[in-house]
């Protein structure tokens, strides 16, 4: 995966779906030939570099790197050939498709993705990798404004997240279909916040080419993930499309856009930056499976894979004493506790005098044997809990501080 430039910029031209006068301006054009085009036509579009891919990376979009500007314009012939049925399908769901903008915790940058409004009160479905590591989440709803969002629950194993928009009501919702009715050869339309530009969603059309696919993907904000039972399509996705809907030709949601594969076959996954290599395939989570996870989260049914609440967070990076160089370990004079490597900014720990090589030895009087036991003590507390932390400095003085935990970054 190539480095990501996190200096977000939403400047730049928007693409048009159709240049005929009746068609309103749209940021996203059809990025694949219409149904029924020849294989030669499809190859020509792919060769034009109309999609973006990155080696094993995630389809939430970070700030577009320099050089992506040429991807914001498509050949005039392709724009004029855009089939109105696909535009009409996209227009049916556009009001309920939202732009998700995430500021990562501790100054690690920003990413953007897409979401689908499931309830009029603001429950939103998206990918876990869109919100993973989030410090704050802002969601723009067409014609309704921008809302702060909190995480109701996530399933990192299946790459599903459910958000709640704060103070929202009367929102339009997406029409839901059934992925069990989908078959190879069915026409589909994928829409999303391509390149994180915001505004009217971009549109791409294609067909289902396979079912039950297994992929391995890595991303900017999440470790390697192994996703199974995916729908594969020849509609090319772009950074920022993650969490957007995959629609059938009736305009119903039958999947959630999640991942892509380069034309060379060397990259499978959701992307956050990367090269201009054309995509040869996209992957979507079947909506039936995603909705089962949504229902479990709404019903408060957590599991080994479904996490319902954000845990408390203190804000230190630590190692066990045995991980230190022998001289440092002798200097500290202990084999127990958790050694501070770094205090993260804008966290409860940053408000204390903790610094590198201090050793945390207790939380609320409970002894800390190692970083594993410290994590267990912290994670048992919810955001807003007050805890008393005790540590020993390299000068062998003991200090304590009482802090209020904040929400941990999203899983």
C-alpha positions as CSV (number, residue, x, y, z in Angstrom):
1,X,0.0,0.0,0.0
2,X,1.4,3.4,-0.9
3,X,1.7,6.2,1.7
4,X,-1.4,8.3,2.3
5,X,-1.4,12.1,2.2
6,X,-3.6,13.1,5.1
7,X,-3.8,16.8,4.1
8,X,-7.5,16.6,3.2
9,X,-8.7,18.7,0.3
10,X,-12.1,18.7,-1.2
11,X,-11.1,21.0,-4.1
12,X,-11.3,19.8,-7.6
13,X,-13.8,19.3,-10.4
14,X,-16.8,17.1,-10.1
15,X,-17.8,14.6,-12.8
16,X,-21.1,14.7,-14.7
17,X,-23.3,11.6,-15.1
18,X,-24.8,12.9,-18.3
19,X,-24.2,16.1,-20.2
20,X,-27.6,16.4,-21.7
21,X,-29.5,19.6,-20.3
22,X,-32.2,17.7,-18.3
23,X,-29.6,15.8,-16.2
24,X,-28.6,17.6,-13.0
25,X,-24.9,17.8,-12.3
26,X,-23.5,14.8,-10.5
27,X,-20.1,14.3,-8.9
28,X,-20.0,10.7,-10.0
29,X,-20.3,9.4,-13.5
30,X,-20.8,5.8,-14.6
31,X,-17.3,4.3,-14.2
32,X,-18.1,1.2,-16.2
33,X,-19.8,0.7,-19.5
34,X,-23.6,0.2,-19.5
35,X,-25.1,-3.3,-19.4
36,X,-24.9,-5.0,-22.7
37,X,-21.6,-3.3,-23.8
38,X,-19.0,-5.5,-25.5
39,X,-15.9,-6.9,-23.7
40,X,-13.8,-4.6,-26.0
41,X,-15.7,-1.6,-24.7
42,X,-15.2,-2.6,-21.1
43,X,-11.5,-3.1,-21.7
44,X,-11.3,0.4,-23.2
45,X,-12.9,2.0,-20.2
46,X,-10.6,0.1,-17.8
47,X,-7.6,1.2,-19.8
48,X,-8.6,4.8,-19.5
49,X,-7.8,4.6,-15.8
50,X,-11.3,5.4,-14.5
51,X,-10.9,3.5,-11.2
52,X,-8.3,3.6,-8.4
53,X,-6.8,0.6,-6.6
54,X,-4.1,0.0,-4.1
55,X,-2.3,-3.1,-3.1
56,X,-4.3,-4.7,-0.3
57,X,-5.9,-1.6,1.1
58,X,-9.3,-0.3,2.3
59,X,-12.1,1.5,0.3
60,X,-12.6,4.3,2.7
61,X,-11.0,7.3,1.1
62,X,-8.3,9.4,2.7
63,X,-7.1,12.7,1.2
64,X,-6.5,12.0,-2.5
65,X,-2.8,12.0,-3.2
66,X,-1.3,14.4,-5.8
67,X,-1.9,13.1,-9.2
68,X,-5.5,11.9,-8.7
69,X,-6.9,15.0,-10.5
70,X,-7.0,13.2,-13.9
71,X,-9.3,10.6,-12.4
72,X,-12.0,13.2,-11.8
73,X,-12.7,13.5,-15.6
74,X,-14.0,10.8,-17.9
75,X,-13.9,10.7,-21.7
76,X,-16.8,12.7,-23.2
77,X,-18.1,9.6,-25.1
78,X,-18.4,7.6,-21.9
79,X,-20.4,10.4,-20.2
80,X,-22.8,10.7,-23.1
81,X,-23.2,7.0,-23.2
82,X,-24.3,6.7,-19.5
83,X,-27.6,4.8,-19.4
84,X,-30.4,6.6,-17.8
85,X,-31.8,3.5,-16.1
86,X,-28.7,3.4,-13.9
87,X,-29.1,7.1,-13.1
88,X,-32.7,6.5,-12.2
89,X,-31.8,3.6,-10.0
90,X,-29.2,5.7,-8.2
91,X,-31.5,8.7,-7.9
92,X,-34.0,6.5,-6.0
93,X,-31.6,5.9,-3.1
94,X,-29.5,9.1,-3.3
95,X,-31.4,10.9,-0.5
96,X,-30.6,8.1,2.0
97,X,-26.9,7.8,1.1
98,X,-24.6,9.8,3.4
99,X,-21.0,10.9,3.4
100,X,-19.1,9.8,6.5
101,X,-16.0,11.9,7.4
102,X,-13.8,10.6,10.2
103,X,-11.1,12.3,12.1
104,X,-8.7,9.6,13.3
105,X,-7.7,9.7,17.0
106,X,-4.4,11.4,18.0
107,X,-3.8,13.4,14.9
108,X,-3.4,10.4,12.6
109,X,-5.4,12.1,9.7
110,X,-8.8,11.8,8.1
111,X,-10.7,9.3,6.1
112,X,-14.0,9.4,4.3
113,X,-16.6,6.8,3.3
114,X,-20.2,6.2,2.6
115,X,-23.2,5.1,4.7
116,X,-26.8,4.0,4.3
117,X,-29.6,5.4,6.4
118,X,-31.7,2.5,7.8
119,X,-34.2,4.3,10.0
120,X,-35.8,7.8,10.0
121,X,-34.2,8.4,13.4
122,X,-30.7,8.1,12.0
123,X,-29.4,4.6,12.3
124,X,-26.7,4.3,9.6
125,X,-25.0,1.2,8.2
126,X,-21.4,1.3,7.0
127,X,-18.1,-0.7,7.0
128,X,-16.1,-1.1,10.2
129,X,-13.0,-0.1,8.3
130,X,-14.6,3.3,7.5
131,X,-14.8,4.2,11.2
132,X,-12.0,2.2,12.7
133,X,-9.6,4.3,14.8
134,X,-12.1,7.2,14.8
135,X,-11.8,10.1,17.2
136,X,-14.8,12.0,15.8
137,X,-17.3,11.0,13.2
138,X,-19.4,13.6,11.1
139,X,-22.1,12.4,8.7
140,X,-23.6,14.6,6.0
141,X,-27.2,13.7,5.0
142,X,-28.5,15.2,1.7
143,X,-30.8,18.2,2.4
144,X,-30.8,17.5,6.1
145,X,-27.4,18.8,7.2
146,X,-24.4,17.3,9.0
147,X,-24.6,15.3,12.3
148,X,-22.2,14.1,14.9
149,X,-22.4,10.3,15.0
150,X,-21.7,7.7,17.7
151,X,-21.0,4.1,17.2
152,X,-23.7,1.7,18.4
153,X,-21.7,-1.4,17.6
154,X,-19.2,-3.0,15.2
155,X,-18.4,-6.4,13.9
156,X,-14.7,-6.2,12.8
157,X,-14.8,-9.8,11.6
158,X,-17.5,-9.1,9.1
159,X,-16.5,-5.4,8.5
160,X,-19.8,-4.0,9.6
161,X,-20.5,-0.9,11.7
162,X,-23.7,0.7,12.9
163,X,-23.8,4.4,13.7
164,X,-26.4,6.6,15.4
165,X,-26.7,10.2,14.2
166,X,-27.2,12.5,17.1
167,X,-30.4,14.6,17.1
168,X,-31.7,13.3,13.8
169,X,-35.3,12.6,12.8
170,X,-37.4,12.4,9.7
171,X,-34.6,11.1,7.5
172,X,-35.2,9.2,4.2
173,X,-34.2,5.5,4.3
174,X,-32.8,3.1,1.7
175,X,-35.1,0.5,0.1
176,X,-33.8,-2.9,1.2
177,X,-33.8,-6.0,-0.9
178,X,-32.6,-9.6,-0.3
179,X,-29.2,-10.7,-1.4
180,X,-30.5,-14.3,-1.4
181,X,-32.2,-13.5,-4.6
182,X,-29.0,-12.3,-6.4
183,X,-27.4,-14.5,-9.0
184,X,-24.4,-14.4,-11.3
185,X,-25.2,-12.3,-14.4
186,X,-27.6,-10.0,-12.5
187,X,-27.1,-6.3,-13.3
188,X,-26.1,-4.1,-10.4
189,X,-25.4,-0.4,-9.6
190,X,-22.9,0.7,-6.9
191,X,-22.9,4.2,-5.6
192,X,-20.8,5.9,-3.0
193,X,-18.7,8.9,-1.8
194,X,-15.9,8.2,-4.4
195,X,-12.6,9.9,-3.6
196,X,-14.2,11.4,-0.5
197,X,-15.4,14.4,-2.5
198,X,-18.8,14.6,-0.9
199,X,-22.0,15.7,-2.6
200,X,-24.1,13.6,-4.9
201,X,-22.8,10.0,-4.8
202,X,-20.8,8.6,-7.7
203,X,-22.4,5.8,-9.8
204,X,-20.9,2.7,-11.4
205,X,-22.7,-0.2,-13.1
206,X,-21.9,-3.8,-13.8
207,X,-23.0,-7.4,-13.2
208,X,-22.5,-10.0,-10.5
209,X,-19.7,-12.3,-11.6
210,X,-19.5,-14.6,-8.6
211,X,-21.0,-15.4,-5.2
212,X,-19.5,-16.8,-2.0
213,X,-16.1,-15.3,-2.6
214,X,-13.4,-15.1,0.2
215,X,-10.9,-12.3,0.2
216,X,-8.0,-11.1,2.4
217,X,-7.6,-7.3,2.7
218,X,-5.6,-4.8,4.7
219,X,-6.3,-1.1,5.1
220,X,-5.0,2.1,6.5
221,X,-7.0,2.0,9.8
222,X,-7.4,-1.8,10.3
223,X,-5.2,-4.8,10.3
224,X,-5.5,-7.6,7.7
225,X,-9.1,-8.9,7.5
226,X,-10.4,-12.1,6.0
227,X,-13.9,-11.7,4.6
228,X,-16.0,-14.5,3.3
229,X,-19.3,-15.1,1.4
230,X,-18.7,-11.9,-0.6
231,X,-20.5,-10.9,-3.8
232,X,-18.1,-10.2,-6.7
233,X,-19.0,-7.8,-9.5
234,X,-17.3,-6.2,-12.4
235,X,-18.4,-2.7,-11.3
236,X,-15.2,-0.9,-10.4
237,X,-15.2,0.8,-7.0
238,X,-13.1,3.7,-5.8
239,X,-11.7,5.0,-2.5
240,X,-14.6,6.4,-0.5
241,X,-17.2,3.9,-1.9
242,X,-16.9,1.7,1.2
243,X,-20.2,1.4,3.0
244,X,-22.2,2.4,0.0
245,X,-25.1,0.4,-1.4
246,X,-25.0,-2.2,-4.1
247,X,-28.3,-2.0,-5.9
248,X,-30.3,-4.5,-8.0
249,X,-32.0,-3.2,-11.2
250,X,-35.2,-2.6,-9.1
251,X,-33.2,-0.1,-7.0
252,X,-33.1,-2.2,-3.9
253,X,-30.0,-2.6,-1.7
254,X,-28.7,-6.1,-2.0
255,X,-25.1,-5.5,-0.7
256,X,-22.7,-3.1,0.9
257,X,-19.7,-2.0,-1.2
258,X,-16.5,-3.0,0.6
259,X,-13.5,-4.1,-1.5
260,X,-11.8,-4.1,-4.9
261,X,-9.2,-5.9,-6.9
262,X,-6.6,-4.5,-9.3
263,X,-6.5,-5.4,-12.9
264,X,-3.3,-7.4,-12.2
265,X,-5.1,-9.5,-9.6
266,X,-2.4,-8.5,-7.0
267,X,-4.7,-6.4,-4.8
268,X,-7.9,-7.4,-3.1
269,X,-9.6,-5.1,-0.6
270,X,-11.1,-2.0,0.6
271,X,-8.6,1.1,-0.5
272,X,-7.5,4.3,1.1
273,X,-4.9,5.7,-1.2
274,X,-2.9,4.2,-3.9
275,X,-2.2,4.2,-7.6
276,X,-4.2,4.7,-10.7
277,X,-4.2,1.1,-11.6
278,X,-7.6,0.1,-13.1
279,X,-9.9,-2.2,-11.1
280,X,-11.0,-5.5,-12.5
281,X,-13.5,-6.5,-9.7
282,X,-15.4,-5.1,-6.7
283,X,-16.7,-7.0,-3.7
284,X,-19.8,-6.4,-1.6
285,X,-21.1,-7.8,1.7
286,X,-24.5,-9.4,1.1
287,X,-27.2,-7.2,2.7
288,X,-28.9,-10.2,4.4
289,X,-25.7,-10.9,6.5
290,X,-25.2,-7.2,7.2
291,X,-28.7,-6.8,8.4
292,X,-28.5,-9.8,10.8
293,X,-25.5,-8.0,12.4
294,X,-27.5,-4.7,12.5
295,X,-30.4,-6.4,14.3
296,X,-28.1,-8.0,16.9
297,X,-26.5,-4.7,17.6
298,X,-29.9,-2.9,17.9
299,X,-31.1,-5.7,20.2
300,X,-28.1,-5.4,22.4
301,X,-26.8,-8.9,21.6
302,X,-23.1,-8.7,21.7
303,X,-20.9,-11.7,20.9
304,X,-17.3,-12.7,20.4
305,X,-17.3,-10.7,17.2
306,X,-20.0,-8.1,17.8
307,X,-18.8,-5.2,20.1
308,X,-21.7,-3.1,21.4
309,X,-20.0,-0.3,23.3
310,X,-16.9,1.7,23.2
311,X,-14.6,1.0,26.1
312,X,-12.8,3.4,28.4
313,X,-9.5,4.7,27.2
314,X,-6.5,6.1,29.2
315,X,-4.1,7.0,26.4
316,X,-0.7,5.4,26.8
317,X,1.5,3.1,24.7
318,X,3.2,0.6,26.8
319,X,5.5,-2.5,26.9
320,X,6.3,-5.1,29.5
321,X,9.6,-4.6,31.5
322,X,11.0,-7.7,29.8
323,X,10.8,-6.0,26.4
324,X,13.3,-3.4,27.5
325,X,17.0,-3.5,27.0
326,X,18.8,-5.1,30.0
327,X,20.3,-1.8,31.1
328,X,16.9,-0.1,31.1
329,X,15.3,-3.0,33.0
330,X,18.1,-2.8,35.6
331,X,17.6,0.9,35.8
332,X,13.9,0.5,36.5
333,X,14.6,-2.3,39.0
334,X,11.3,-4.2,38.3
335,X,10.0,-7.1,36.2
336,X,6.4,-6.2,37.0
337,X,4.1,-3.5,35.8
338,X,3.6,-1.7,32.5
339,X,6.3,0.6,31.1
340,X,5.2,3.8,29.4
341,X,6.6,4.2,25.9
342,X,4.5,7.2,24.8
343,X,1.7,9.3,26.3
344,X,-0.9,10.1,23.6
345,X,-2.0,13.7,23.2
346,X,-5.5,14.8,24.1
347,X,-6.1,11.8,26.3
348,X,-6.6,11.5,30.1
349,X,-3.0,10.3,30.5
350,X,-1.8,13.5,28.9
351,X,-3.2,15.5,31.8
352,X,-0.9,13.7,34.2
353,X,2.8,13.8,34.8
354,X,3.3,10.4,33.3
355,X,6.2,10.2,30.9
356,X,8.4,7.6,29.1
357,X,9.9,4.8,31.3
358,X,7.4,5.4,34.1
359,X,6.0,2.1,35.3
360,X,2.3,1.8,36.0
361,X,1.9,-0.5,39.0
362,X,-1.8,-0.2,40.0
363,X,-5.3,1.0,39.0
364,X,-7.7,1.7,41.7
365,X,-5.5,-0.2,44.1
366,X,-5.5,-3.4,41.9
367,X,-1.9,-4.5,41.1
368,X,-0.7,-4.3,37.5
369,X,1.4,-7.3,36.6
370,X,2.0,-6.5,32.9
371,X,0.3,-4.6,30.1
372,X,-2.2,-7.4,29.6
373,X,-3.5,-6.9,33.2
374,X,-3.5,-3.1,32.8
375,X,-5.6,-3.4,29.6
376,X,-8.1,-5.7,31.4
377,X,-8.4,-3.2,34.2
378,X,-9.0,-0.3,31.8
379,X,-11.3,-2.0,29.4
380,X,-13.5,-3.1,32.3
381,X,-14.4,0.6,32.7
382,X,-16.7,2.5,30.5
383,X,-16.1,6.1,29.1
384,X,-16.8,8.6,31.9
385,X,-15.4,6.3,34.7
386,X,-12.9,7.9,37.1
387,X,-9.9,5.8,37.9
388,X,-6.8,6.3,40.1
389,X,-3.6,5.3,38.4
390,X,-0.3,4.6,40.4
391,X,3.1,4.6,38.8
392,X,6.8,4.6,39.7
393,X,9.3,6.9,38.0
394,X,12.8,5.9,37.0
395,X,13.9,7.8,40.1
396,X,11.9,5.3,42.1
397,X,9.4,7.8,43.4
398,X,5.7,6.8,43.5
399,X,3.0,9.0,42.0
400,X,-0.8,8.8,41.6
401,X,-3.4,10.6,39.5
402,X,-7.2,10.4,39.2
403,X,-8.5,10.7,35.7
404,X,-11.8,10.4,33.7
405,X,-11.7,7.8,30.9
406,X,-12.7,8.8,27.4
407,X,-14.2,6.6,24.7
408,X,-11.6,4.3,23.1
409,X,-11.0,4.6,19.3
410,X,-13.5,2.5,17.3
411,X,-12.3,-1.1,17.0
